[in-house]
Amino acid sequence: MRVALYTRVSTQRQAQAQTVEQQIERLVNEARQQGWEVPLDQIFRDDGYSGASLRRPGLDRLRDRAAACALDLILITAPDRLARNYVHQVLLLDELQRYGCEVRFLDRPMSQDPHDQLLLQIRGAVAEYERSLITERMRRGRQRKLEAGIMLPWTRAPFGYRVDPAHPRDPAGVRVEPAEAAIVREIFAWYAEEAHSFYSLAQMLEQRGIRTSTGLARWNLASLRALLRNPAYTGRVYGNRWQRRGTVERRSAMAPGKRSAMSLMEAPREAWILVAEIPPLVSQEQFDRVQARLVSNQRFAQRNNKAHPYLLRGLVSCGKCGLACLARTTVHGYRYYSCTGKLPALFSHREQKCPSRLAPAERLDALVWADLCELLVHPEQISQALERAHGGHWLPQEWQARRQGLRRGQASLAEQLERLTDSSSKRE
């Protein structure tokens, strides 16, 4: 019997409280009582991952192992450890059972009896409702603390400030770090007087050996922009400054997906909550001048960005390094798609430049446009492409080989069963 164990906790606090080890101990004891041996590589765990999401490294490895037909049984303490969403529970159970793998829960053992299946559905719905209720209570609790001014909205203090290590969310414990505060004042002064851009500021800070608040040697241009837009440097800490929406981040089409599919955007000013007042580092007048320049530069960038038409703007990725490609026009009027890996390290976040060549925009646009027109004229190609995808022809070579191996194993198993059936019938 090839047995695997799966455990999960939602928060790092629970992980530190050894709840995962407690789950593993229970599952191991159950396996020993049944006489099953569980190797260490058959124990899958997710520390600090929400049960509302299927993007969990331990769960992904477990599903891959089951897809390879390497498991017969999976032991889990309770259904909500597998998933809190009932739809996710049904999806996972159906997938694992399709690969011939049985799932057994210690706290709430289930069978194929209709009453047990109904009970599983009810418990999954209750777990989903419980999670939604906890999330809403936590949100309203944070909102009340922000309005009362007893909790900072930071998870990390801005550059130039420090907090009380014993009470990091207490507004009364905020103090100024003199060395970093002087750097913040210089950054605001340089940018307000239009003496430096983001790029020159990042270069100068790196040359001086000034590290970021997280200890990085290189400053990110987005981090500098966030620093210059933070109203906390005027002495006012606001909560509820950000709100979530669907992701708008430009990623390479060849880059792996992220855990979160959400992005942050600034909320309307009237929705902000004044939490506390702290020692200011810059004046309100200087802060307003910086904001005016930021808005002006953004408008100029948008106007300049629309000057040259590109059919595939934001859709091309580099075939060598996988980064996104930018649309650029030379002084002679030639248009290209260029990999961002060719830019300086401050933009590409890579030490070595990408060796790929520039892609002529006109030829690439014409090729894609012709292919799109052909697809619209002959829409049956879409159904053929879907059939190829369902048949696994678009999967990577490793997965294709694994899938073919599984199919060959299933075919040989069917042949063996047929032979056994024939031999038994002859004996009778």
Secondary structure per residue as TSV (DSSP state, phi and psi in degrees):
chain	resnum	aa	ss	phi	psi
A	1	M	-	360.0	117.6
A	2	R	-	-91.0	105.1
A	3	V	E	-110.3	140.2
A	4	A	E	-126.8	153.2
A	5	L	E	-117.0	143.0
A	6	Y	E	-133.0	131.6
A	7	T	E	-134.0	156.3
A	8	R	E	-157.0	144.3
A	9	V	E	-131.8	153.8
A	10	S	S	-85.1	-32.6
A	11	T	S	-125.4	158.4
A	12	Q	H	-65.2	-29.3
A	13	R	H	-64.2	-41.5
A	14	Q	H	-66.4	-37.0
A	15	A	H	-63.6	-39.0
A	16	Q	H	-70.0	-23.5
A	17	A	T	-82.5	9.6
A	18	Q	T	67.0	22.8
A	19	T	H	-69.6	-28.8
A	20	V	H	-67.1	-43.4
A	21	E	H	-62.6	-35.7
A	22	Q	H	-64.7	-42.1
A	23	Q	H	-63.0	-43.7
A	24	I	H	-62.9	-40.2
A	25	E	H	-62.1	-43.8
A	26	R	H	-62.4	-44.6
A	27	L	H	-67.6	-40.0
A	28	V	H	-64.5	-42.1
A	29	N	H	-61.6	-40.7
A	30	E	H	-63.7	-42.4
A	31	A	H	-64.2	-39.5
A	32	R	H	-65.7	-39.2
A	33	Q	H	-62.5	-31.7
A	34	Q	T	-86.3	-5.0
A	35	G	T	81.2	25.7
A	36	W	-	-103.3	140.4
A	37	E	-	-98.7	131.2
A	38	V	-	-119.3	106.4
A	39	P	-	-65.7	160.9
A	40	L	G	-62.9	-34.5
A	41	D	G	-75.4	-2.0
A	42	Q	G	-101.1	8.8
A	43	I	E	-104.6	115.3
A	44	F	E	-111.1	132.5
A	45	R	E	-140.6	149.2
A	46	D	E	-129.0	109.0
A	47	D	E	-96.3	118.5
A	48	G	S	79.1	30.9
A	49	Y	-	-117.7	134.5
A	50	S	-	-71.3	142.7
A	51	G	T	-76.8	-4.2
A	52	A	T	-83.4	-9.6
A	53	S	-	-117.3	147.7
A	54	L	S	-93.0	-4.7
A	55	R	-	-86.7	84.6
A	56	R	-	-133.9	130.1
A	57	P	H	-61.0	-42.6
A	58	G	H	-64.7	-41.8
A	59	L	H	-66.2	-37.9
A	60	D	H	-62.7	-42.7
A	61	R	H	-65.4	-37.7
A	62	L	H	-63.5	-42.9
A	63	R	H	-67.0	-37.3
A	64	D	H	-64.5	-40.9
A	65	R	H	-65.3	-39.7
A	66	A	H	-67.6	-37.6
A	67	A	H	-65.0	-26.3
A	68	A	T	-83.2	8.2
A	69	C	T	56.9	39.2
A	70	A	-	-103.4	5.1
A	71	L	-	-131.4	145.2
A	72	D	S	-110.4	-28.5
A	73	L	E	-149.5	140.7
A	74	I	E	-123.2	126.1
A	75	L	E	-102.2	130.9
A	76	I	E	-137.8	145.0
A	77	T	S	-67.0	-44.1
A	78	A	-	-152.0	158.1
A	79	P	H	-61.0	-32.8
A	80	D	H	-72.3	-13.5
A	81	R	H	-73.9	-30.8
A	82	L	H	-74.4	-46.7
A	83	A	-	-168.0	148.0
A	84	R	S	-94.2	-18.3
A	85	N	S	-90.2	128.7
A	86	Y	H	-61.6	-38.8
A	87	V	H	-61.3	-41.4
A	88	H	H	-65.5	-38.5
A	89	Q	H	-60.3	-47.9
A	90	V	H	-63.2	-41.8
A	91	L	H	-60.9	-47.5
A	92	L	H	-67.6	-44.0
A	93	L	H	-62.7	-41.6
A	94	D	H	-65.6	-40.7
A	95	E	H	-64.6	-46.5
A	96	L	H	-66.8	-40.0
A	97	Q	H	-68.1	-29.8
A	98	R	H	-66.1	-28.1
A	99	Y	T	-89.0	11.9
A	100	G	T	77.0	25.6
A	101	C	-	-113.1	123.7
A	102	E	E	-87.0	141.9
A	103	V	E	-113.1	127.7
A	104	R	E	-126.8	129.8
A	105	F	E	-103.0	134.8
A	106	L	S	-75.1	-47.2
A	107	D	S	-72.3	-36.4
A	108	R	S	-133.9	74.7
A	109	P	-	-61.6	138.1
A	110	M	-	-123.9	153.0
A	111	S	-	-128.8	-175.6
A	112	Q	S	-84.4	6.5
A	113	D	-	-63.3	138.0
A	114	P	H	-56.7	-35.2
A	115	H	H	-66.5	-40.6
A	116	D	H	-66.9	-38.4
A	117	Q	H	-65.6	-38.4
A	118	L	H	-64.7	-40.5
A	119	L	H	-64.7	-37.5
A	120	L	H	-63.2	-41.1
A	121	Q	H	-62.6	-43.7
A	122	I	H	-64.2	-43.5
A	123	R	H	-66.4	-36.8
A	124	G	H	-64.2	-40.9
A	125	A	H	-65.8	-38.7
A	126	V	H	-65.5	-41.8
A	127	A	H	-63.5	-39.6
A	128	E	H	-64.9	-42.4
A	129	Y	H	-63.6	-40.1
A	130	E	H	-63.4	-41.5
A	131	R	H	-64.3	-44.6
A	132	S	H	-61.1	-38.6
A	133	L	H	-66.9	-42.3
A	134	I	H	-64.0	-42.6
A	135	T	H	-61.4	-44.0
A	136	E	H	-67.3	-40.1
A	137	R	H	-64.3	-40.9
A	138	M	H	-65.0	-39.9
A	139	R	H	-63.5	-45.3
A	140	R	H	-69.1	-34.1
A	141	G	H	-64.9	-44.3
A	142	R	H	-62.7	-38.6
A	143	Q	H	-62.0	-43.4
A	144	R	H	-66.5	-38.1
A	145	K	H	-68.1	-37.1
A	146	L	H	-64.9	-44.1
A	147	E	H	-65.3	-31.7
A	148	A	H	-81.2	-9.5
A	149	G	T	72.2	29.2
A	150	I	-	-112.6	4.7
A	151	M	S	-145.0	129.1
A	152	L	-	-75.2	146.9
A	153	P	S	-81.3	2.5
A	154	W	-	-85.6	146.3
A	155	T	S	-98.2	-20.5
A	156	R	S	-145.6	135.9
A	157	A	-	-65.5	143.7
A	158	P	-	-62.9	159.7
A	159	F	T	-60.2	125.0
A	160	G	T	109.5	-9.8
A	161	Y	E	-126.7	159.2
A	162	R	E	-133.3	155.9
A	163	V	-	-123.0	165.9
A	164	D	B	-69.7	119.6
A	165	P	T	-59.4	-32.0
A	166	A	T	-74.3	-29.8
A	167	H	B	-135.3	75.9
A	168	P	T	-67.7	-17.9
A	169	R	T	-101.6	7.8
A	170	D	-	-86.7	119.7
A	171	P	G	-61.1	-28.6
A	172	A	G	-69.5	-16.3
A	173	G	G	-93.7	5.7
A	174	V	-	-77.3	130.9
A	175	R	E	-136.8	162.3
A	176	V	E	-90.4	136.7
A	177	E	-	-94.1	107.2
A	178	P	H	-55.6	-45.2
A	179	A	H	-64.8	-45.4
A	180	E	H	-70.7	-33.6
A	181	A	H	-62.7	-38.8
A	182	A	H	-64.1	-37.7
A	183	I	H	-66.5	-40.5
A	184	V	H	-62.2	-43.4
A	185	R	H	-62.2	-40.0
A	186	E	H	-65.4	-40.6
A	187	I	H	-61.8	-46.0
A	188	F	H	-63.9	-41.6
A	189	A	H	-65.5	-44.2
A	190	W	H	-63.8	-42.5
A	191	Y	H	-74.1	-37.4
A	192	A	H	-65.3	-33.6
A	193	E	T	-86.8	7.7
A	194	E	T	56.9	33.2
A	195	A	-	-88.8	-20.3
A	196	H	-	-142.5	153.1
A	197	S	-	-100.8	178.1
A	198	F	H	-58.5	-42.8
A	199	Y	H	-64.3	-46.4
A	200	S	H	-67.4	-34.2
A	201	L	H	-64.0	-45.0
A	202	A	H	-64.1	-40.4
A	203	Q	H	-62.0	-44.5
A	204	M	H	-66.6	-41.3
A	205	L	H	-64.9	-38.1
A	206	E	H	-68.2	-39.8
A	207	Q	H	-65.5	-33.4
A	208	R	T	-79.3	-6.8
A	209	G	T	75.6	24.3
A	210	I	-	-87.6	120.9
A	211	R	-	-90.9	158.8
A	212	T	-	-74.8	176.8
A	213	S	T	-65.8	-21.2
A	214	T	T	-96.2	3.1
A	215	G	-	90.6	9.9
A	216	L	-	-80.1	145.4
A	217	A	S	-79.1	-28.4
A	218	R	S	-106.2	132.0
A	219	W	-	-83.7	137.6
A	220	N	-	-87.7	140.5
A	221	L	H	-63.6	-35.8
A	222	A	H	-67.2	-34.1
A	223	S	H	-66.5	-39.2
A	224	L	H	-64.2	-40.4
A	225	R	H	-63.9	-42.9
A	226	A	H	-64.0	-37.3
A	227	L	H	-62.6	-45.3
A	228	L	H	-71.1	-18.6
A	229	R	H	-98.5	-1.2
A	230	N	-	-80.6	114.2
A	231	P	G	-71.4	-6.9
A	232	A	G	-63.9	-24.0
A	233	Y	G	-73.1	-12.1
A	234	T	G	-89.7	0.4
A	235	G	T	100.2	5.9
A	236	R	E	-122.6	122.5
A	237	V	E	-100.5	121.7
A	238	Y	E	-110.5	140.8
A	239	G	E	-104.9	167.2
A	240	N	S	61.4	31.7
A	241	R	-	-77.0	-23.0
A	242	W	E	-122.3	149.7
A	243	Q	E	-135.3	151.8
A	244	R	E	-89.5	147.8
A	245	R	E	-151.8	174.4
A	246	G	E	-58.3	147.3
A	247	T	-	-60.0	136.0
A	248	V	-	-121.9	11.1
A	249	E	-	-73.1	135.0
A	250	R	-	-82.2	115.9
A	251	R	-	-121.0	158.3
A	252	S	-	-68.2	142.3
A	253	A	T	-65.7	-18.7
A	254	M	T	-95.9	-3.3
A	255	A	S	-80.4	148.8
A	256	P	-	-67.7	151.6
A	257	G	-	-68.9	155.3
A	258	K	-	-96.8	164.0
A	259	R	S	-65.1	-41.2
A	260	S	-	-101.7	137.6
A	261	A	-	-108.2	31.6
A	262	M	E	-122.7	150.0
A	263	S	E	-125.0	159.8
A	264	L	E	-102.4	138.9
A	265	M	E	-133.9	152.1
A	266	E	E	-69.8	133.2
A	267	A	-	-77.3	161.4
A	268	P	-	-57.8	146.4
A	269	R	G	-59.2	-33.8
A	270	E	G	-69.2	-17.1
A	271	A	G	-87.0	-8.5
A	272	W	-	-68.5	150.7
A	273	I	E	-119.5	121.3
A	274	L	E	-74.7	112.5
A	275	V	E	-89.7	-49.7
A	276	A	E	-159.6	165.8
A	277	E	E	-114.9	129.9
A	278	I	-	-124.0	169.6
A	279	P	-	-59.7	124.0
A	280	P	-	-76.1	153.1
A	281	L	S	-108.2	-25.2
A	282	V	S	-134.0	160.4
A	283	S	-	-80.2	159.7
A	284	Q	H	-65.4	-35.2
A	285	E	H	-63.7	-45.7
A	286	Q	H	-65.8	-39.3
A	287	F	H	-61.7	-41.4
A	288	D	H	-65.6	-36.5
A	289	R	H	-64.7	-40.6
A	290	V	H	-63.4	-42.3
A	291	Q	H	-64.3	-37.9
A	292	A	H	-64.2	-39.7
A	293	R	H	-68.7	-37.8
A	294	L	H	-60.6	-44.1
A	295	V	H	-65.4	-41.5
A	296	S	H	-63.6	-44.3
A	297	N	H	-65.1	-36.0
A	298	Q	H	-67.1	-40.8
A	299	R	H	-65.0	-40.8
A	300	F	H	-64.8	-40.0
A	301	A	H	-64.9	-40.4
A	302	Q	H	-66.1	-40.7
A	303	R	H	-66.3	-41.1
A	304	N	H	-70.4	-30.8
A	305	N	H	-70.9	-26.4
A	306	K	T	-91.3	1.2
A	307	A	S	-71.0	-28.2
A	308	H	S	-120.6	123.6
A	309	P	-	-79.2	135.4
A	310	Y	-	-135.3	126.5
A	311	L	T	-67.5	-38.6
A	312	L	T	-107.2	32.6
A	313	R	T	-60.8	125.1
A	314	G	T	76.2	12.0
A	315	L	T	-120.8	-6.9
A	316	V	-	-98.8	137.7
A	317	S	B	-124.0	151.6
A	318	C	-	-75.2	134.9
A	319	G	T	-78.8	-13.3
A	320	K	T	-93.7	-51.2
A	321	C	T	-108.1	-12.8
A	322	G	-	85.5	-0.6
A	323	L	-	-76.3	163.2
A	324	A	B	-72.2	153.8
A	325	C	E	-106.1	142.7
A	326	L	E	-101.2	149.7
A	327	A	E	-90.0	130.2
A	328	R	E	-141.9	152.7
A	329	T	E	-124.1	130.4
A	330	T	-	-78.3	172.7
A	331	V	T	-66.3	-22.1
A	332	H	T	-89.1	2.2
A	333	G	S	91.3	5.0
A	334	Y	-	-81.6	136.3
A	335	R	E	-106.1	135.6
A	336	Y	E	-137.9	159.7
A	337	Y	E	-104.7	120.5
A	338	S	E	-118.8	135.9
A	339	C	E	-66.6	137.8
A	340	T	G	-67.3	-15.0
A	341	G	G	-69.2	-11.6
A	342	K	G	-83.0	-14.1
A	343	L	S	-76.2	165.8
A	344	P	-	-58.3	161.9
A	345	A	H	-61.2	-25.7
A	346	L	H	-64.4	-26.6
A	347	F	H	-97.2	-43.4
A	348	S	H	-85.6	-18.3
A	349	H	-	60.9	29.1
A	350	R	-	-133.3	143.7
A	351	E	S	-74.1	-36.0
A	352	Q	S	-107.1	142.2
A	353	K	-	-79.0	148.9
A	354	C	-	-72.1	134.4
A	355	P	-	-85.5	6.9
A	356	S	-	-67.0	156.8
A	357	R	-	-90.0	162.8
A	358	L	-	-74.6	143.4
A	359	A	E	-100.6	120.9
A	360	P	E	-60.7	123.2
A	361	A	H	-68.3	-39.7
A	362	E	H	-64.6	-45.1
A	363	R	H	-68.7	-40.4
A	364	L	H	-67.9	-40.3
A	365	D	H	-63.0	-42.3
A	366	A	H	-65.0	-39.5
A	367	L	H	-64.8	-45.4
A	368	V	H	-67.8	-38.6
A	369	W	H	-65.7	-40.6
A	370	A	H	-64.3	-40.0
A	371	D	H	-66.1	-38.9
A	372	L	H	-65.4	-42.0
A	373	C	H	-63.6	-39.6
A	374	E	H	-62.9	-37.3
A	375	L	H	-68.0	-38.2
A	376	L	H	-70.5	-33.3
A	377	V	H	-73.7	-34.5
A	378	H	-	-122.7	79.3
A	379	P	T	-68.9	-10.6
A	380	E	H	-66.3	-15.6
A	381	Q	H	-64.4	-28.1
A	382	I	H	-65.8	-45.4
A	383	S	H	-64.3	-36.9
A	384	Q	H	-64.5	-39.8
A	385	A	H	-65.6	-38.3
A	386	L	H	-65.9	-39.3
A	387	E	H	-62.8	-39.8
A	388	R	H	-63.5	-41.7
A	389	A	H	-65.1	-42.8
A	390	H	H	-67.1	-28.2
A	391	G	T	-81.4	-4.0
A	392	G	T	86.8	13.2
A	393	H	T	-74.5	-16.7
A	394	W	T	-96.2	-0.4
A	395	L	S	-74.3	154.7
A	396	P	-	-59.6	161.8
A	397	Q	H	-60.5	-38.9
A	398	E	H	-61.4	-42.9
A	399	W	H	-70.8	-36.1
A	400	Q	H	-62.9	-43.0
A	401	A	H	-63.5	-41.4
A	402	R	H	-63.9	-41.3
A	403	R	H	-66.3	-40.3
A	404	Q	H	-65.1	-38.9
A	405	G	H	-61.9	-41.4
A	406	L	H	-63.6	-41.2
A	407	R	H	-65.7	-40.4
A	408	R	H	-64.0	-39.3
A	409	G	H	-64.1	-40.7
A	410	Q	H	-65.2	-38.9
A	411	A	H	-66.2	-43.6
A	412	S	H	-65.1	-37.8
A	413	L	H	-63.8	-40.0
A	414	A	H	-64.7	-39.3
A	415	E	H	-63.8	-42.3
A	416	Q	H	-63.2	-42.0
A	417	L	H	-63.5	-38.2
A	418	E	H	-66.4	-38.7
A	419	R	H	-65.8	-42.0
A	420	L	H	-62.7	-39.6
A	421	T	H	-64.6	-42.9
A	422	D	H	-64.7	-42.2
A	423	S	H	-65.5	-40.5
A	424	S	H	-65.7	-37.4
A	425	S	H	-68.2	-35.7
A	426	K	H	-67.0	-39.2
A	427	R	H	-62.7	-39.1
A	428	E	-	-66.7	360.0
